[in-house]
């Protein structure tokens, strides 16, 4: 005969899940709100970040939290000379560095020189981890994700999906990665399947001034090319061959590895595994800045 089990309101049920947070977003957004160089701003910032993390943990129903941060160094800066060039003149919030330091002192935080928080989220991804980030790039990583808009946990498959609703296109998994290989990422100044053209304003207040325009595959064309494709990678390769001819695979792998969230990292050797179009195993030395 079974006995009744009584629980009070303080009973804690373990889920076995850990929430992995893209903490760069938490710190930056909070530092923009409390952007005064004084103790009150920093105290409010600490309180705000702790509250944000607590709410995310509750939404994810996770037992533990791990925060991931980006340092000032990034291996992608060695791949091209204009990675995130569109952010060069952006003024950093006064308390940004302080906020990162506070997080490291109060939470379980992980960071690694030359890798972004995004890469670490890919490296540390596992079945019992839930990823939270407002960065759409993280949606290429399969597994559990806490959707920021709905505050609900959803599972992203390896194959991924492309969904067009009105003017918005949602992408995830490998299909989303191939989509970005075509469209690039304007946020990080990544070209994708395109080239840059120098132009001059012909009229208006900026007449005579020069600007750079991206010329290539846009989101709608990429969606139409990939949404029903039996072999999405073959479609991507074909588009790069049309644009780059004999240099197609070099350019595809260059753009892809700017977009790819690292999954495999050998810390002792300081090497990460690259994405390759044909699946060959290839590693990149972070310190040596060379393909092995």
Secondary structure, DSSP 8 states (H G I E B T S, - for coil): --------TT-------EEEEEHHHHHHHHHHHS-SSSHHHHHHHHHHHHHHHHHHHHHHT-SEEEEE---S--GGGGT-S-TTGGGTT----TTHHHHHHHHHHHS-EE--TT--HHHHHHHT--TTEEEE-S-GGGGGS-EEEEETTTTEEEEE-SS-EEEEETTEEEEEHHHHHHHHHHH-BGGGTB--SEEEEEEE--SSTTTT-EEEEEEE--HHHHHHHHTT-SSHHHHHHHHHHHHHGGGHHHHHHHHHHHH-----EETTTTEEE---TT----EEETTTTEE-
